[in-house]
Amino acid sequence: MPSATTGFWTPVALSRDLPAGTVIPARTAAGSIALWRSASGRISASADRCPHRGMRLSHGFVRGETLSCIYHGWSYGQAGNCLRIPAHPGLTPPETIRVATHDVEETDSVIWVAVGTPASKPPKLDGFTPLRSLTAFAGIAAIEAAAGAKANPDGLVEIEASTGTVCLLLSAWEDGQTLIHVLLKADTDPAAGIDASRAAESLRRQAEGLQREIAQ
């Protein structure tokens, strides 16, 4: 959870949504990032802006262990340093050309990105299997009101579905939206997954309705 003095971890994506050799856009309370997994499987979180012309790096492509901008092909390593400028193939890019990076951790099939400098590792989610993610045009308070429960310090809130309890992992964005990761108990069957997804969708609609009422 957020800390004014250190930092915090925010769950930005599920592992299943980021195969090797791909890049996707992701968001934290501090803004947008380019989340990418190299060919060898290593995950990196880079600022979503190429320092050359400002193109979003999340629109780019991964080759081997580097992330390249789709505009002019400038390539960056996992530490954020520029490794290649195609227009100048003989040039070794200076160390001053680099993109900001964030610490990233992958645990229990969830990808976490650090905002600031967290004092500890991301929370463990033992006993849960991530199902899917969805975005709510509502803040944490509206989601908690719709759920009738408060999120715990790790951002987890429980709701009831017809087949049992569903756990939601919440991540607040800077514009008042919330990313919701739906988690199932590891021993649930496909029918429970469908039911949990429907329960999460219903909760999202309720929260968005409450958010609209607050805004009026």
PEGI-V945118 format. One record per helix or strand of 3 or more residues. SS is the DSSP state (H for helix, E for strand). FROM is the first residue (numbers start at 0). TO is the last residue. If there is no record, write none. Layout:
SS_FROM_TO ; SS_FROM_TO
This chain:
E_6_13 ; H_14_16 ; E_21_27 ; E_30_36 ; E_42_46 ; H_56_58 ; E_60_62 ; E_65_67 ; E_80_83 ; H_85_87 ; E_103_106 ; E_109_115 ; E_127_135 ; H_139_146 ; E_155_160 ; E_163_171 ; E_177_184 ; H_189_214
